[in-house]
Amino acid sequence: MKRFFTLLLLAVICSCAQTNIKNEKVLESNRAKYNFNVDWKFIKSNPEHAHKKNYDDASWETISCPHTYNDTDTFDDLSHGHHDGEDNQWRGTVWYRKHFKIPETDWDKKVFIEFESVRQIADVYINGIYLGKNQTGFIPFGFDLTPHLKFGEDNVIAVKVNNERGDHFRKNFPLVWNHEHWHPTHGGIYRNVFCIPWTRFMLHYLFTII
């Protein structure tokens, strides 16, 4: 009897393993991950209404991510040592915007954007609609774009980025560690960005099998 239950347990484990492998293959075949790094518009200032879809960004600089807007500031001036950082490293608010289209034939997909990280505070908009804030500086984050997308039409992602800090890092709540005491206070979409479409059916299937 003991041997019977042992064999039964092994059969169940093997069956579950095969099911998981099949599920993973099905999910992978219905998911794509597109590089979203190229053709961002960038301005090193904080213009009013830059989050709006119809804002004119034609005069902005065209850049690709990863992008850091004060990287050269880190090594072009006097550094005091003792983790006190460098004079005149630029801090402030900047904007990034990206125009893109999702084919009308993809109307049945859920579309997400993933930022591998942004320094320091990122406020993200899609077509003028506020999606949310991230202020971790190092941790990936993302948003569901689907409810606000126009399939087959122009869409605009706008990201306001800020890397300012207080004069003393222990008073710089809630970003107490964004200070030269720890590392240069860089700023920007300094890691990769991805667009990830999933079929709605497969998302339902995913939560069903979990």
C-alpha positions in Angstrom: 0.0 0.0 0.0 2.8 2.4 0.9 4.4 1.7 -2.5 1.1 2.4 -4.3 0.8 5.8 -2.7 4.4 6.6 -3.5 3.9 5.8 -7.1 0.6 7.8 -7.1 2.4 10.8 -5.7 5.2 10.6 -8.3 2.5 10.4 -11.1 0.8 13.5 -9.7 4.1 15.4 -9.5 5.0 14.5 -13.0 1.6 15.5 -14.3 1.8 18.9 -12.6 5.3 19.5 -14.0 4.1 18.7 -17.5 1.1 21.0 -17.1 3.2 23.8 -15.9 5.6 23.4 -18.9 2.7 23.5 -21.3 1.2 26.5 -19.6 4.5 28.4 -19.8 4.8 27.7 -23.5 1.3 28.9 -24.2 1.8 32.1 -22.2 5.2 32.8 -23.9 3.6 32.4 -27.3 1.0 35.0 -26.5 3.3 37.6 -25.0 5.8 40.0 -26.7 8.2 42.5 -25.2 9.2 45.4 -27.4 12.2 47.7 -27.0 10.8 51.2 -26.3 14.1 53.0 -26.0 14.3 55.0 -29.3 12.8 58.3 -30.4 12.0 59.9 -27.1 11.6 63.7 -27.1 13.5 65.4 -24.2 13.7 68.9 -22.7 15.8 70.0 -19.8 13.2 72.3 -18.3 9.7 72.1 -16.9 7.2 73.6 -19.4 3.6 73.9 -18.5 1.1 71.4 -20.0 3.9 69.1 -21.2 1.8 66.1 -20.2 -1.0 66.9 -22.6 -1.3 64.7 -25.8 -1.4 67.7 -28.2 1.5 69.5 -26.7 4.0 70.7 -29.4 7.3 69.0 -28.6 8.8 69.3 -32.2 11.6 71.6 -31.0 12.6 69.2 -28.2 15.8 67.1 -28.4 15.4 63.6 -29.8 17.2 61.0 -27.5 17.3 57.3 -26.9 17.1 55.6 -23.5 19.0 54.8 -21.4 19.5 58.5 -20.9 21.0 60.6 -18.1 20.5 64.4 -18.2 23.3 65.4 -15.9 25.9 62.7 -16.3 28.7 65.0 -17.5 28.1 67.2 -14.5 29.4 64.4 -12.3 33.1 64.8 -13.4 33.5 68.3 -14.9 33.9 70.3 -11.7 35.4 70.3 -8.2 34.7 67.3 -6.0 35.3 67.8 -2.3 35.8 64.2 -1.3 34.4 62.6 1.9 31.2 61.7 -0.1 30.3 65.4 -0.3 29.9 65.2 -4.1 30.7 67.8 -6.7 30.0 71.5 -7.2 27.3 72.4 -9.6 25.8 69.1 -10.5 22.5 70.0 -12.2 19.3 69.1 -10.4 15.7 69.9 -11.4 12.7 68.8 -13.4 12.8 67.6 -17.0 10.3 66.0 -19.4 10.4 63.0 -21.8 7.7 62.3 -24.4 7.3 59.4 -26.8 4.8 59.2 -29.7 3.8 55.7 -30.7 1.0 53.7 -32.4 -0.5 50.3 -31.5 -2.1 48.6 -34.6 -5.9 48.6 -34.6 -5.7 44.9 -35.1 -4.4 44.6 -31.5 -7.6 45.9 -30.0 -7.9 42.6 -28.1 -4.6 43.1 -26.2 -3.7 44.5 -22.8 -0.7 46.8 -23.3 1.7 47.6 -20.5 4.8 49.9 -20.2 7.7 48.9 -18.1 10.5 51.2 -16.9 13.6 49.3 -15.6 14.2 52.4 -13.5 14.0 56.2 -13.4 16.0 58.6 -11.3 14.6 60.1 -9.1 10.9 60.8 -9.1 8.9 59.9 -12.2 5.3 61.0 -12.9 3.9 59.2 -15.9 1.1 60.2 -18.2 -0.6 58.5 -21.2 -2.5 60.8 -23.6 -2.7 63.5 -20.9 -4.1 61.1 -18.3 -2.0 60.6 -15.1 -1.0 57.0 -14.4 1.0 57.4 -11.3 4.3 58.2 -9.5 7.4 56.2 -8.8 10.2 57.5 -6.6 12.4 54.4 -5.9 15.2 55.4 -8.2 16.4 51.9 -8.8 13.5 49.5 -8.9 11.6 48.6 -12.1 7.9 49.7 -12.4 5.2 49.9 -14.9 1.6 50.7 -15.8 -1.4 49.3 -17.7 -1.9 51.6 -20.7 -4.9 49.8 -22.1 -7.8 51.9 -20.8 -6.4 55.1 -22.3 -4.9 53.9 -25.6 -6.2 54.8 -29.0 -5.6 51.7 -31.1 -4.5 52.6 -34.7 -3.9 56.3 -33.7 -1.1 58.4 -32.2 -0.5 57.9 -28.5 1.8 59.9 -26.3 3.7 58.8 -23.1 4.9 61.7 -21.1 7.2 61.4 -18.1 8.2 64.2 -15.7 11.4 63.4 -14.0 12.9 65.2 -10.9 16.1 64.6 -9.1 16.2 67.6 -6.6 17.0 67.1 -3.0 17.3 69.1 0.3 20.5 70.6 1.6 21.0 67.9 4.1 20.3 64.3 3.2 18.7 63.3 6.6 16.1 66.0 6.1 15.3 65.1 2.5 12.2 63.1 3.3 11.1 60.8 1.7 14.3 60.5 -0.5 16.8 60.5 2.3 19.3 58.5 0.3 19.3 60.5 -3.0 22.4 62.4 -1.9 26.1 62.6 -2.8 26.8 60.9 0.5 25.7 57.7 -1.2 26.2 58.3 -4.9 26.0 61.0 -7.6 22.5 62.5 -7.8 22.0 61.5 -11.5 18.6 62.0 -13.2 16.7 60.6 -16.1 15.3 57.4 -17.7 18.6 55.8 -17.3 17.6 52.2 -17.9 15.6 50.4 -20.6 11.9 50.9 -21.4 9.7 48.2 -22.8 6.2 47.9 -24.2 4.5 44.6 -23.4 1.2 43.6 -25.1 -0.7 40.5 -23.8 -3.9 39.0 -25.3 -6.8 39.6 -22.9 -7.8 35.9 -23.2 -4.3 34.8 -22.1 -4.3 37.2 -19.0 -7.6 35.5 -18.0 -6.0 32.1 -18.6 -2.9 33.1 -16.5 -5.0 34.0 -13.5 -7.1 30.8 -13.9 -4.1 28.5 -13.7 -2.3 30.3 -10.8 
